[in-house]
Amino acid sequence: MTSAQRSYNMSRIRAKDTKPEIVVRKYLWSHGYRYRLNHPRLPGKPDVVLRKFRTCIFVNGCFWHGHHVVCGEVQGVQGVSEVQSSGCCKIPKTNREFWVKKITRNKERDFKVQQELARMGWHCITIWECQLKPNIKLATLEGLVNTLSKIFLADHRIKKYESEEPELCMVAENTIEYGN
Ligand SMILES: [Zn+2]
């Protein structure tokens, strides 16, 4: 990656509304999905929050979030040799150690945030910038909507059982457990 490309990437990531996010939002909105942006009370301020689906969507830039980058150890930063760059996240040769640390930290943070959200009962979906390239954009977005439908069905099935008739459920369970 040239330094010009790098600063271009940086400027895009720093901007609040990076283009890949807008692509995802527009698609969801035009398909009837309603959402919140950068929910301030949720860990990691997810890019898109779909309350009805209890789902957070992160639209990640491949460079900053280290798409396909394999870190030797997720905790401590290991030597640069343990990092493999992919086509969409080329870690610069200049100042390499700095970039490895930075991207590793970002990946660790992403991981922790999603773990925390999962503990809070949220589903997390990550969409990578490279998955929104023109030739595969539509497939990615259709896949996203498909995943959301599956999440909704799965959650709804369980929650309906748990929340709509809680007392009845408990009685039934007790009956089965102690009656037999
Ligand atoms: Zn990528």
Backbone and ligand atoms as CSV (ligand in chain L), in Angstrom:
chain,resi,resn,atom,element,x,y,z
A,1,MET,N,N,0.836,-1.195,0.000
A,1,MET,CA,C,0.000,0.000,0.000
A,1,MET,C,C,0.877,1.254,0.000
A,2,THR,N,N,0.590,2.174,-0.873
A,2,THR,CA,C,1.365,3.413,-0.882
A,2,THR,C,C,0.877,4.322,0.239
A,3,SER,N,N,1.698,5.322,0.560
A,3,SER,CA,C,1.293,6.206,1.657
A,3,SER,C,C,0.044,7.003,1.272
A,4,ALA,N,N,-0.099,7.253,-0.004
A,4,ALA,CA,C,-1.298,7.978,-0.451
A,4,ALA,C,C,-2.560,7.136,-0.205
A,5,GLN,N,N,-2.443,5.849,-0.536
A,5,GLN,CA,C,-3.577,4.946,-0.304
A,5,GLN,C,C,-3.896,4.865,1.181
A,6,ARG,N,N,-2.806,4.828,1.964
A,6,ARG,CA,C,-2.981,4.674,3.398
A,6,ARG,C,C,-3.707,5.884,3.989
A,7,SER,N,N,-3.280,7.067,3.581
A,7,SER,CA,C,-3.940,8.240,4.155
A,7,SER,C,C,-5.374,8.349,3.644
A,8,TYR,N,N,-5.592,7.837,2.456
A,8,TYR,CA,C,-6.969,7.795,1.943
A,8,TYR,C,C,-7.819,6.894,2.826
A,9,ASN,N,N,-7.280,5.726,3.141
A,9,ASN,CA,C,-7.980,4.801,4.032
A,9,ASN,C,C,-8.253,5.437,5.389
A,10,MET,N,N,-7.236,6.088,5.929
A,10,MET,CA,C,-7.383,6.706,7.243
A,10,MET,C,C,-8.489,7.742,7.230
A,11,SER,N,N,-8.480,8.571,6.197
A,11,SER,CA,C,-9.480,9.638,6.155
A,11,SER,C,C,-10.878,9.048,6.068
A,12,ARG,N,N,-10.972,7.935,5.365
A,12,ARG,CA,C,-12.294,7.305,5.250
A,12,ARG,C,C,-12.740,6.705,6.571
A,13,ILE,N,N,-11.789,6.109,7.276
A,13,ILE,CA,C,-12.148,5.478,8.546
A,13,ILE,C,C,-12.501,6.541,9.579
A,14,ARG,N,N,-11.796,7.632,9.546
A,14,ARG,CA,C,-12.069,8.680,10.540
A,14,ARG,C,C,-13.410,9.331,10.310
A,15,ALA,N,N,-13.808,9.434,9.086
A,15,ALA,CA,C,-15.094,10.060,8.801
A,15,ALA,C,C,-16.201,9.246,9.469
A,16,LYS,N,N,-17.187,9.954,9.969
A,16,LYS,CA,C,-18.247,9.269,10.708
A,16,LYS,C,C,-19.046,8.341,9.791
A,17,ASP,N,N,-19.400,8.855,8.632
A,17,ASP,CA,C,-20.172,8.023,7.708
A,17,ASP,C,C,-19.280,7.526,6.592
A,18,THR,N,N,-18.586,6.429,6.859
A,18,THR,CA,C,-17.749,5.874,5.806
A,18,THR,C,C,-18.660,5.225,4.771
A,19,LYS,N,N,-18.183,5.124,3.584
A,19,LYS,CA,C,-19.039,4.691,2.494
A,19,LYS,C,C,-19.629,3.295,2.679
A,20,PRO,N,N,-18.826,2.307,3.071
A,20,PRO,CA,C,-19.410,0.964,3.232
A,20,PRO,C,C,-20.600,0.935,4.192
A,21,GLU,N,N,-20.528,1.727,5.249
A,21,GLU,CA,C,-21.656,1.781,6.178
A,21,GLU,C,C,-22.913,2.291,5.506
A,22,ILE,N,N,-22.721,3.308,4.686
A,22,ILE,CA,C,-23.879,3.905,4.012
A,22,ILE,C,C,-24.521,2.903,3.068
A,23,VAL,N,N,-23.687,2.117,2.402
A,23,VAL,CA,C,-24.215,1.084,1.498
A,23,VAL,C,C,-25.124,0.130,2.265
A,24,VAL,N,N,-24.657,-0.313,3.426
A,24,VAL,CA,C,-25.433,-1.264,4.238
A,24,VAL,C,C,-26.710,-0.610,4.753
A,25,ARG,N,N,-26.583,0.597,5.268
A,25,ARG,CA,C,-27.757,1.296,5.806
A,25,ARG,C,C,-28.819,1.517,4.748
A,26,LYS,N,N,-28.378,1.990,3.592
A,26,LYS,CA,C,-29.344,2.290,2.529
A,26,LYS,C,C,-30.097,1.041,2.117
A,27,TYR,N,N,-29.361,-0.063,2.010
A,27,TYR,CA,C,-29.996,-1.314,1.602
A,27,TYR,C,C,-31.031,-1.733,2.640
A,28,LEU,N,N,-30.628,-1.721,3.898
A,28,LEU,CA,C,-31.542,-2.138,4.967
A,28,LEU,C,C,-32.777,-1.229,4.998
A,29,TRP,N,N,-32.540,0.059,4.913
A,29,TRP,CA,C,-33.643,1.019,4.983
A,29,TRP,C,C,-34.619,0.782,3.834
A,30,SER,N,N,-34.085,0.600,2.641
A,30,SER,CA,C,-34.964,0.423,1.481
A,30,SER,C,C,-35.701,-0.913,1.522
A,31,HIS,N,N,-35.230,-1.825,2.373
A,31,HIS,CA,C,-35.937,-3.094,2.528
A,31,HIS,C,C,-36.776,-3.127,3.797
A,32,GLY,N,N,-37.020,-1.955,4.337
A,32,GLY,CA,C,-37.964,-1.852,5.442
A,32,GLY,C,C,-37.393,-2.047,6.834
A,33,TYR,N,N,-36.083,-2.172,6.935
A,33,TYR,CA,C,-35.477,-2.341,8.262
A,33,TYR,C,C,-35.251,-0.976,8.897
A,34,ARG,N,N,-35.600,-0.877,10.154
A,34,ARG,CA,C,-35.388,0.376,10.878
A,34,ARG,C,C,-34.355,0.151,11.968
A,35,TYR,N,N,-33.480,1.126,12.135
A,35,TYR,CA,C,-32.320,0.895,12.982
A,35,TYR,C,C,-31.867,2.174,13.667
A,36,ARG,N,N,-30.966,2.001,14.600
A,36,ARG,CA,C,-30.273,3.128,15.224
A,36,ARG,C,C,-28.819,3.077,14.808
A,37,LEU,N,N,-28.202,4.236,14.797
A,37,LEU,CA,C,-26.801,4.299,14.408
A,37,LEU,C,C,-25.929,4.545,15.623
A,38,ASN,N,N,-24.792,3.888,15.680
A,38,ASN,CA,C,-23.777,4.151,16.710
A,38,ASN,C,C,-24.386,4.318,18.101
A,39,HIS,N,N,-25.208,3.360,18.470
A,39,HIS,CA,C,-25.900,3.383,19.757
A,39,HIS,C,C,-24.919,3.701,20.894
A,40,PRO,N,N,-25.098,4.857,21.563
A,40,PRO,CA,C,-24.074,5.279,22.532
A,40,PRO,C,C,-23.984,4.398,23.774
A,41,ARG,N,N,-25.046,3.683,24.092
A,41,ARG,CA,C,-25.004,2.898,25.330
A,41,ARG,C,C,-24.542,1.465,25.117
A,42,LEU,N,N,-24.315,1.078,23.917
A,42,LEU,CA,C,-23.853,-0.291,23.668
A,42,LEU,C,C,-22.341,-0.313,23.487
A,43,PRO,N,N,-21.694,-1.378,23.962
A,43,PRO,CA,C,-20.241,-1.493,23.796
A,43,PRO,C,C,-19.849,-1.396,22.325
A,44,GLY,N,N,-18.799,-0.651,22.074
A,44,GLY,CA,C,-18.271,-0.559,20.720
A,44,GLY,C,C,-19.065,0.311,19.771
A,45,LYS,N,N,-20.129,0.953,20.281
A,45,LYS,CA,C,-20.997,1.796,19.433
A,45,LYS,C,C,-21.213,1.180,18.047
A,46,PRO,N,N,-21.967,0.121,17.994
A,46,PRO,CA,C,-22.140,-0.575,16.710
A,46,PRO,C,C,-22.662,0.362,15.612
A,47,ASP,N,N,-22.230,0.106,14.397
A,47,ASP,CA,C,-22.600,0.970,13.281
A,47,ASP,C,C,-24.100,0.991,13.037
A,48,VAL,N,N,-24.708,-0.169,13.146
A,48,VAL,CA,C,-26.152,-0.292,12.929
A,48,VAL,C,C,-26.723,-1.174,14.035
A,49,VAL,N,N,-27.774,-0.708,14.665
A,49,VAL,CA,C,-28.407,-1.500,15.722
A,49,VAL,C,C,-29.860,-1.766,15.363
A,50,LEU,N,N,-30.181,-3.028,15.217
A,50,LEU,CA,C,-31.551,-3.434,14.890
A,50,LEU,C,C,-32.176,-4.043,16.145
A,51,ARG,N,N,-32.915,-3.231,16.833
A,51,ARG,CA,C,-33.471,-3.640,18.113
A,51,ARG,C,C,-34.405,-4.841,17.986
A,52,LYS,N,N,-35.234,-4.762,16.981
A,52,LYS,CA,C,-36.226,-5.812,16.768
A,52,LYS,C,C,-35.562,-7.174,16.572
A,53,PHE,N,N,-34.376,-7.151,16.020
A,53,PHE,CA,C,-33.640,-8.390,15.745
A,53,PHE,C,C,-32.575,-8.643,16.806
A,54,ARG,N,N,-32.523,-7.740,17.764
A,54,ARG,CA,C,-31.499,-7.808,18.819
A,54,ARG,C,C,-30.116,-8.057,18.184
A,55,THR,N,N,-29.852,-7.272,17.167
A,55,THR,CA,C,-28.642,-7.490,16.372
A,55,THR,C,C,-27.856,-6.199,16.174
A,56,CYS,N,N,-26.551,-6.315,16.332
A,56,CYS,CA,C,-25.653,-5.210,16.029
A,56,CYS,C,C,-24.859,-5.556,14.776
A,57,ILE,N,N,-24.759,-4.597,13.902
A,57,ILE,CA,C,-23.972,-4.814,12.692
A,57,ILE,C,C,-22.761,-3.893,12.715
A,58,PHE,N,N,-21.611,-4.507,12.511
A,58,PHE,CA,C,-20.380,-3.737,12.394
A,58,PHE,C,C,-19.944,-3.780,10.938
A,59,VAL,N,N,-19.724,-2.625,10.377
A,59,VAL,CA,C,-19.200,-2.566,9.009
A,59,VAL,C,C,-17.735,-2.167,9.134
A,60,ASN,N,N,-16.879,-3.132,8.915
A,60,ASN,CA,C,-15.462,-2.938,9.212
A,60,ASN,C,C,-14.619,-2.656,7.978
A,61,GLY,N,N,-13.786,-1.661,8.102
A,61,GLY,CA,C,-12.763,-1.441,7.084
A,61,GLY,C,C,-11.717,-2.540,7.194
A,62,CYS,N,N,-11.329,-3.109,6.058
A,62,CYS,CA,C,-10.427,-4.274,6.078
A,62,CYS,C,C,-9.056,-3.938,6.649
A,63,PHE,N,N,-8.578,-2.744,6.389
A,63,PHE,CA,C,-7.241,-2.399,6.871
A,63,PHE,C,C,-7.233,-2.226,8.386
A,64,TRP,N,N,-8.051,-1.357,8.909
A,64,TRP,CA,C,-8.011,-1.032,10.342
A,64,TRP,C,C,-8.436,-2.182,11.218
A,65,HIS,N,N,-9.320,-2.996,10.726
A,65,HIS,CA,C,-9.796,-4.108,11.553
A,65,HIS,C,C,-9.095,-5.416,11.205
A,66,GLY,N,N,-8.088,-5.322,10.347
A,66,GLY,CA,C,-7.227,-6.464,10.063
A,66,GLY,C,C,-7.941,-7.676,9.510
A,67,HIS,N,N,-8.719,-7.467,8.440
A,67,HIS,CA,C,-9.440,-8.594,7.845
A,67,HIS,C,C,-8.461,-9.673,7.389
A,68,HIS,N,N,-8.693,-10.890,7.798
A,68,HIS,CA,C,-7.861,-12.052,7.448
A,68,HIS,C,C,-6.465,-12.006,8.060
A,69,VAL,N,N,-6.201,-11.004,8.854
A,69,VAL,CA,C,-4.886,-10.945,9.482
A,69,VAL,C,C,-4.877,-11.927,10.643
A,70,VAL,N,N,-3.881,-12.774,10.649
A,70,VAL,CA,C,-3.773,-13.756,11.721
A,70,VAL,C,C,-2.674,-13.306,12.679
A,71,CYS,N,N,-3.071,-13.055,13.906
A,71,CYS,CA,C,-2.072,-12.667,14.907
A,71,CYS,C,C,-1.654,-13.915,15.657
A,72,GLY,N,N,-0.365,-14.028,15.909
A,72,GLY,CA,C,0.168,-15.212,16.577
A,72,GLY,C,C,-0.550,-15.500,17.865
A,73,GLU,N,N,-0.761,-14.446,18.645
A,73,GLU,CA,C,-1.460,-14.608,19.903
A,73,GLU,C,C,-2.364,-13.403,20.058
A,74,VAL,N,N,-3.593,-13.644,20.436
A,74,VAL,CA,C,-4.523,-12.524,20.481
A,74,VAL,C,C,-4.184,-11.584,21.629
A,75,GLN,N,N,-3.659,-12.105,22.689
A,75,GLN,CA,C,-3.368,-11.250,23.841
A,75,GLN,C,C,-2.126,-10.379,23.609
A,76,GLY,N,N,-0.940,-10.878,23.904
A,76,GLY,CA,C,0.259,-10.073,23.711
A,76,GLY,C,C,0.596,-9.959,22.238
A,77,VAL,N,N,1.205,-8.860,21.866
A,77,VAL,CA,C,1.596,-8.702,20.477
A,77,VAL,C,C,2.890,-9.464,20.237
A,78,GLN,N,N,2.838,-10.368,19.315
A,78,GLN,CA,C,4.016,-11.163,18.982
A,78,GLN,C,C,4.764,-10.516,17.828
A,79,GLY,N,N,5.820,-11.154,17.425
A,79,GLY,CA,C,6.637,-10.610,16.341
A,79,GLY,C,C,5.856,-10.441,15.053
A,80,VAL,N,N,6.378,-9.584,14.218
A,80,VAL,CA,C,5.697,-9.286,12.968
A,80,VAL,C,C,5.575,-10.511,12.074
A,81,SER,N,N,6.492,-11.454,12.252
A,81,SER,CA,C,6.472,-12.625,11.383
A,81,SER,C,C,5.214,-13.469,11.602
A,82,GLU,N,N,4.578,-13.247,12.736
A,82,GLU,CA,C,3.391,-14.049,13.023
A,82,GLU,C,C,2.124,-13.465,12.437
A,83,VAL,N,N,2.297,-12.405,11.697
A,83,VAL,CA,C,1.126,-11.786,11.094
A,83,VAL,C,C,1.147,-12.049,9.599
A,84,GLN,N,N,0.047,-12.535,9.109
A,84,GLN,CA,C,-0.066,-12.762,7.671
A,84,GLN,C,C,-1.049,-11.766,7.088
A,85,SER,N,N,-0.572,-11.008,6.157
A,85,SER,CA,C,-1.466,-10.046,5.541
A,85,SER,C,C,-2.203,-10.694,4.388
A,86,SER,N,N,-3.401,-10.231,4.188
A,86,SER,CA,C,-4.169,-10.729,3.053
A,86,SER,C,C,-4.245,-9.619,2.025
A,87,GLY,N,N,-4.906,-9.895,0.971
A,87,GLY,CA,C,-5.042,-8.889,-0.082
A,87,GLY,C,C,-5.732,-7.624,0.393
A,88,CYS,N,N,-6.673,-7.764,1.312
A,88,CYS,CA,C,-7.435,-6.577,1.682
A,88,CYS,C,C,-6.895,-5.874,2.918
A,89,CYS,N,N,-5.946,-6.473,3.608
A,89,CYS,CA,C,-5.279,-5.743,4.688
A,89,CYS,C,C,-3.793,-5.956,4.553
A,90,LYS,N,N,-3.178,-5.093,3.808
A,90,LYS,CA,C,-1.725,-5.197,3.630
A,90,LYS,C,C,-1.064,-4.311,4.667
A,91,ILE,N,N,-0.384,-4.949,5.617
A,91,ILE,CA,C,0.291,-4.167,6.645
A,91,ILE,C,C,1.553,-3.560,6.051
A,92,PRO,N,N,1.690,-2.234,6.171
A,92,PRO,CA,C,2.826,-1.555,5.531
A,92,PRO,C,C,4.173,-2.097,6.012
A,93,LYS,N,N,5.129,-2.115,5.112
A,93,LYS,CA,C,6.466,-2.590,5.478
A,93,LYS,C,C,7.179,-1.551,6.335
A,94,THR,N,N,6.947,-0.289,5.990
A,94,THR,CA,C,7.522,0.793,6.786
A,94,THR,C,C,6.776,0.876,8.105
A,95,ASN,N,N,7.540,1.009,9.187
A,95,ASN,CA,C,6.899,1.108,10.501
A,95,ASN,C,C,6.046,-0.111,10.817
A,96,ARG,N,N,6.495,-1.224,10.348
A,96,ARG,CA,C,5.665,-2.416,10.387
A,96,ARG,C,C,5.199,-2.781,11.810
A,97,GLU,N,N,6.131,-2.690,12.730
A,97,GLU,CA,C,5.788,-3.087,14.095
A,97,GLU,C,C,4.657,-2.227,14.668
A,98,PHE,N,N,4.735,-0.943,14.370
A,98,PHE,CA,C,3.689,-0.027,14.816
A,98,PHE,C,C,2.325,-0.462,14.288
A,99,TRP,N,N,2.294,-0.778,12.999
A,99,TRP,CA,C,1.014,-1.149,12.389
A,99,TRP,C,C,0.507,-2.489,12.903
A,100,VAL,N,N,1.438,-3.398,13.100
A,100,VAL,CA,C,1.036,-4.710,13.626
A,100,VAL,C,C,0.387,-4.544,14.994
A,101,LYS,N,N,1.022,-3.733,15.850
A,101,LYS,CA,C,0.468,-3.510,17.182
A,101,LYS,C,C,-0.898,-2.849,17.099
A,102,LYS,N,N,-0.963,-1.854,16.268
A,102,LYS,CA,C,-2.212,-1.087,16.154
A,102,LYS,C,C,-3.353,-1.984,15.684
A,103,ILE,N,N,-3.101,-2.731,14.638
A,103,ILE,CA,C,-4.163,-3.559,14.069
A,103,ILE,C,C,-4.505,-4.714,15.006
A,104,THR,N,N,-3.492,-5.257,15.662
A,104,THR,CA,C,-3.759,-6.309,16.642
A,104,THR,C,C,-4.644,-5.787,17.773
A,105,ARG,N,N,-4.325,-4.587,18.244
A,105,ARG,CA,C,-5.153,-3.979,19.307
A,105,ARG,C,C,-6.594,-3.794,18.836
A,106,ASN,N,N,-6.730,-3.325,17.611
A,106,ASN,CA,C,-8.081,-3.131,17.075
A,106,ASN,C,C,-8.839,-4.449,17.031
A,107,LYS,N,N,-8.143,-5.496,16.611
A,107,LYS,CA,C,-8.797,-6.810,16.513
A,107,LYS,C,C,-9.195,-7.322,17.893
A,108,GLU,N,N,-8.313,-7.117,18.863
A,108,GLU,CA,C,-8.625,-7.532,20.233
A,108,GLU,C,C,-9.856,-6.798,20.746
A,109,ARG,N,N,-9.897,-5.498,20.453
A,109,ARG,CA,C,-11.030,-4.699,20.920
A,109,ARG,C,C,-12.326,-5.173,20.257
A,110,ASP,N,N,-12.269,-5.408,18.962
A,110,ASP,CA,C,-13.453,-5.914,18.250
A,110,ASP,C,C,-13.955,-7.203,18.883
A,111,PHE,N,N,-13.012,-8.072,19.189
A,111,PHE,CA,C,-13.345,-9.371,19.771
A,111,PHE,C,C,-14.025,-9.205,21.131
A,112,LYS,N,N,-13.443,-8.353,21.975
A,112,LYS,CA,C,-14.001,-8.135,23.315
A,112,LYS,C,C,-15.385,-7.510,23.249
A,113,VAL,N,N,-15.515,-6.525,22.374
A,113,VAL,CA,C,-16.803,-5.840,22.232
A,113,VAL,C,C,-17.896,-6.841,21.839
A,114,GLN,N,N,-17.562,-7.724,20.902
A,114,GLN,CA,C,-18.580,-8.661,20.436
A,114,GLN,C,C,-18.898,-9.704,21.496
A,115,GLN,N,N,-17.888,-10.069,22.274
A,115,GLN,CA,C,-18.135,-10.999,23.384
A,115,GLN,C,C,-19.070,-10.370,24.399
A,116,GLU,N,N,-18.813,-9.098,24.699
A,116,GLU,CA,C,-19.624,-8.375,25.673
A,116,GLU,C,C,-21.065,-8.261,25.176
A,117,LEU,N,N,-21.214,-7.921,23.926
A,117,LEU,CA,C,-22.554,-7.802,23.352
A,117,LEU,C,C,-23.282,-9.141,23.388
A,118,ALA,N,N,-22.547,-10.199,23.105
A,118,ALA,CA,C,-23.155,-11.533,23.128
A,118,ALA,C,C,-23.637,-11.877,24.536
A,119,ARG,N,N,-22.835,-11.507,25.519
A,119,ARG,CA,C,-23.252,-11.745,26.918
A,119,ARG,C,C,-24.513,-10.973,27.255
A,120,MET,N,N,-24.677,-9.815,26.621
A,120,MET,CA,C,-25.866,-8.997,26.865
A,120,MET,C,C,-27.057,-9.472,26.027
A,121,GLY,N,N,-26.833,-10.534,25.285
A,121,GLY,CA,C,-27.925,-11.105,24.501
A,121,GLY,C,C,-28.088,-10.541,23.102
A,122,TRP,N,N,-27.058,-9.862,22.616
A,122,TRP,CA,C,-27.116,-9.312,21.264
A,122,TRP,C,C,-26.425,-10.251,20.284
A,123,HIS,N,N,-26.964,-10.284,19.084
A,123,HIS,CA,C,-26.277,-10.955,17.986
A,123,HIS,C,C,-25.365,-9.935,17.320
A,124,CYS,N,N,-24.232,-10.373,16.850
A,124,CYS,CA,C,-23.326,-9.469,16.141
A,124,CYS,C,C,-23.058,-9.991,14.740
A,125,ILE,N,N,-23.156,-9.089,13.812
A,125,ILE,CA,C,-22.819,-9.440,12.429
A,125,ILE,C,C,-21.743,-8.473,11.962
A,126,THR,N,N,-20.685,-9.015,11.405
A,126,THR,CA,C,-19.626,-8.166,10.852
A,126,THR,C,C,-19.672,-8.236,9.337
A,127,ILE,N,N,-19.706,-7.075,8.735
A,127,ILE,CA,C,-19.601,-7.018,7.278
A,127,ILE,C,C,-18.304,-6.302,6.953
A,128,TRP,N,N,-17.529,-6.934,6.087
A,128,TRP,CA,C,-16.239,-6.362,5.726
A,128,TRP,C,C,-16.373,-5.530,4.454
A,129,GLU,N,N,-15.571,-4.484,4.461
A,129,GLU,CA,C,-15.516,-3.575,3.316
A,129,GLU,C,C,-15.368,-4.321,1.983
A,130,CYS,N,N,-14.497,-5.344,1.979
A,130,CYS,CA,C,-14.240,-6.050,0.720
A,130,CYS,C,C,-15.455,-6.866,0.274
A,131,GLN,N,N,-16.369,-7.130,1.199
A,131,GLN,CA,C,-17.573,-7.873,0.840
A,131,GLN,C,C,-18.596,-6.957,0.181
A,132,LEU,N,N,-18.263,-5.685,0.107
A,132,LEU,CA,C,-19.186,-4.724,-0.503
A,132,LEU,C,C,-18.659,-4.205,-1.839
A,133,LYS,N,N,-17.657,-4.904,-2.366
A,133,LYS,CA,C,-17.188,-4.570,-3.716
A,133,LYS,C,C,-18.335,-4.820,-4.694
A,134,PRO,N,N,-18.374,-4.014,-5.762
A,134,PRO,CA,C,-19.533,-4.069,-6.670
A,134,PRO,C,C,-19.974,-5.484,-7.087
A,135,ASN,N,N,-19.009,-6.363,-7.375
A,135,ASN,CA,C,-19.402,-7.673,-7.913
A,135,ASN,C,C,-20.025,-8.606,-6.866
A,136,ILE,N,N,-19.788,-8.364,-5.592
A,136,ILE,CA,C,-20.367,-9.259,-4.586
A,136,ILE,C,C,-21.270,-8.536,-3.578
A,137,LYS,N,N,-21.432,-7.243,-3.786
A,137,LYS,CA,C,-22.206,-6.428,-2.862
A,137,LYS,C,C,-23.617,-6.977,-2.656
A,138,LEU,N,N,-24.278,-7.253,-3.755
A,138,LEU,CA,C,-25.670,-7.684,-3.661
A,138,LEU,C,C,-25.788,-9.011,-2.908
A,139,ALA,N,N,-24.891,-9.932,-3.223
A,139,ALA,CA,C,-24.914,-11.235,-2.541
A,139,ALA,C,C,-24.699,-11.055,-1.041
A,140,THR,N,N,-23.781,-10.165,-0.681
A,140,THR,CA,C,-23.512,-9.906,0.737
A,140,THR,C,C,-24.747,-9.351,1.434
A,141,LEU,N,N,-25.390,-8.385,0.796
A,141,LEU,CA,C,-26.536,-7.726,1.418
A,141,LEU,C,C,-27.738,-8.661,1.494
A,142,GLU,N,N,-27.903,-9.475,0.466
A,142,GLU,CA,C,-28.986,-10.472,0.502
A,142,GLU,C,C,-28.719,-11.489,1.609
A,143,GLY,N,N,-27.456,-11.853,1.731
A,143,GLY,CA,C,-27.067,-12.763,2.808
A,143,GLY,C,C,-27.346,-12.169,4.182
A,144,LEU,N,N,-27.108,-10.883,4.308
A,144,LEU,CA,C,-27.359,-10.189,5.572
A,144,LEU,C,C,-28.841,-10.252,5.943
A,145,VAL,N,N,-29.678,-9.918,4.986
A,145,VAL,CA,C,-31.121,-9.934,5.234
A,145,VAL,C,C,-31.596,-11.355,5.557
A,146,ASN,N,N,-31.021,-12.303,4.881
A,146,ASN,CA,C,-31.326,-13.711,5.125
A,146,ASN,C,C,-30.950,-14.112,6.560
A,147,THR,N,N,-29.770,-13.685,6.973
A,147,THR,CA,C,-29.314,-13.966,8.343
A,147,THR,C,C,-30.243,-13.320,9.365
A,148,LEU,N,N,-30.654,-12.096,9.077
A,148,LEU,CA,C,-31.559,-11.403,10.004
A,148,LEU,C,C,-32.876,-12.155,10.152
A,149,SER,N,N,-33.380,-12.669,9.049
A,149,SER,CA,C,-34.629,-13.448,9.115
A,149,SER,C,C,-34.447,-14.676,9.994
A,150,LYS,N,N,-33.327,-15.353,9.824
A,150,LYS,CA,C,-33.060,-16.556,10.615
A,150,LYS,C,C,-32.947,-16.212,12.095
A,151,ILE,N,N,-32.257,-15.130,12.388
A,151,ILE,CA,C,-32.108,-14.689,13.781
A,151,ILE,C,C,-33.476,-14.407,14.379
A,152,PHE,N,N,-34.289,-13.699,13.623
A,152,PHE,CA,C,-35.613,-13.327,14.134
A,152,PHE,C,C,-36.448,-14.565,14.424
A,153,LEU,N,N,-36.434,-15.497,13.489
A,153,LEU,CA,C,-37.226,-16.726,13.667
A,153,LEU,C,C,-36.742,-17.514,14.872
A,154,ALA,N,N,-35.443,-17.673,14.987
A,154,ALA,CA,C,-34.889,-18.451,16.092
A,154,ALA,C,C,-35.209,-17.798,17.434
A,155,ASP,N,N,-35.001,-16.482,17.514
A,155,ASP,CA,C,-35.256,-15.772,18.771
A,155,ASP,C,C,-36.730,-15.788,19.114
A,156,HIS,N,N,-37.537,-15.566,18.105
A,156,HIS,CA,C,-38.962,-15.446,18.327
A,156,HIS,C,C,-39.541,-16.757,18.843
A,157,ARG,N,N,-39.058,-17.834,18.303
A,157,ARG,CA,C,-39.533,-19.150,18.710
A,157,ARG,C,C,-39.253,-19.376,20.204
A,158,ILE,N,N,-38.033,-19.033,20.612
A,158,ILE,CA,C,-37.633,-19.259,22.004
A,158,ILE,C,C,-38.330,-18.274,22.930
A,159,LYS,N,N,-38.286,-16.999,22.527
A,159,LYS,CA,C,-38.821,-15.970,23.407
A,159,LYS,C,C,-40.325,-16.093,23.573
A,160,LYS,N,N,-40.996,-16.500,22.530
A,160,LYS,CA,C,-42.441,-16.662,22.601
A,160,LYS,C,C,-42.770,-17.665,23.705
A,161,TYR,N,N,-42.027,-18.719,23.689
A,161,TYR,CA,C,-42.233,-19.780,24.664
A,161,TYR,C,C,-41.929,-19.291,26.072
A,162,GLU,N,N,-40.836,-18.535,26.180
A,162,GLU,CA,C,-40.413,-18.091,27.510
A,162,GLU,C,C,-41.239,-16.943,28.067
A,163,SER,N,N,-41.531,-15.957,27.181
A,163,SER,CA,C,-42.068,-14.724,27.740
A,163,SER,C,C,-43.591,-14.644,27.726
A,164,GLU,N,N,-44.240,-15.316,26.821
A,164,GLU,CA,C,-45.682,-15.110,26.725
A,164,GLU,C,C,-46.462,-15.868,27.790
A,165,GLU,N,N,-46.010,-17.021,28.122
A,165,GLU,CA,C,-46.718,-17.787,29.147
A,165,GLU,C,C,-45.716,-18.337,30.153
A,166,PRO,N,N,-45.040,-17.446,30.856
A,166,PRO,CA,C,-43.954,-17.919,31.727
A,166,PRO,C,C,-44.439,-18.847,32.834
A,167,GLU,N,N,-45.565,-18.510,33.418
A,167,GLU,CA,C,-46.023,-19.319,34.544
A,167,GLU,C,C,-46.429,-20.717,34.083
A,168,LEU,N,N,-47.109,-20.707,32.973
A,168,LEU,CA,C,-47.562,-21.985,32.425
A,168,LEU,C,C,-46.376,-22.898,32.117
A,169,CYS,N,N,-45.310,-22.284,31.568
A,169,CYS,CA,C,-44.114,-23.061,31.240
A,169,CYS,C,C,-43.525,-23.708,32.482
A,170,MET,N,N,-43.432,-22.897,33.528
A,170,MET,CA,C,-42.818,-23.420,34.747
A,170,MET,C,C,-43.649,-24.539,35.346
A,171,VAL,N,N,-44.946,-24.341,35.319
A,171,VAL,CA,C,-45.825,-25.381,35.833
A,171,VAL,C,C,-45.634,-26.657,35.034
A,172,ALA,N,N,-45.619,-26.481,33.727
A,172,ALA,CA,C,-45.470,-27.646,32.857
A,172,ALA,C,C,-44.153,-28.363,33.136
A,173,GLU,N,N,-43.086,-27.572,33.280
A,173,GLU,CA,C,-41.782,-28.196,33.547
A,173,GLU,C,C,-41.779,-28.955,34.854
A,174,ASN,N,N,-42.345,-28.298,35.860
A,174,ASN,CA,C,-42.387,-28.947,37.167
A,174,ASN,C,C,-43.189,-30.235,37.119
A,175,THR,N,N,-44.275,-30.182,36.406
A,175,THR,CA,C,-45.144,-31.353,36.304
A,175,THR,C,C,-44.389,-32.520,35.690
A,176,ILE,N,N,-43.671,-32.168,34.608
A,176,ILE,CA,C,-42.927,-33.229,33.918
A,176,ILE,C,C,-41.817,-33.781,34.829
A,177,GLU,N,N,-41.132,-32.824,35.486
A,177,GLU,CA,C,-39.970,-33.236,36.256
A,177,GLU,C,C,-40.346,-34.042,37.492
A,178,TYR,N,N,-41.359,-33.555,38.177
A,178,TYR,CA,C,-41.658,-34.210,39.446
A,178,TYR,C,C,-42.805,-35.232,39.337
A,179,GLY,N,N,-43.598,-35.082,38.279
A,179,GLY,CA,C,-44.774,-35.958,38.145
A,179,GLY,C,C,-44.436,-37.365,37.677
A,180,ASN,N,N,-43.302,-37.446,36.930
A,180,ASN,CA,C,-42.989,-38.779,36.365
A,180,ASN,C,C,-42.083,-39.607,37.277
L,1,ZN,ZN,ZN,-11.490,-7.689,3.517
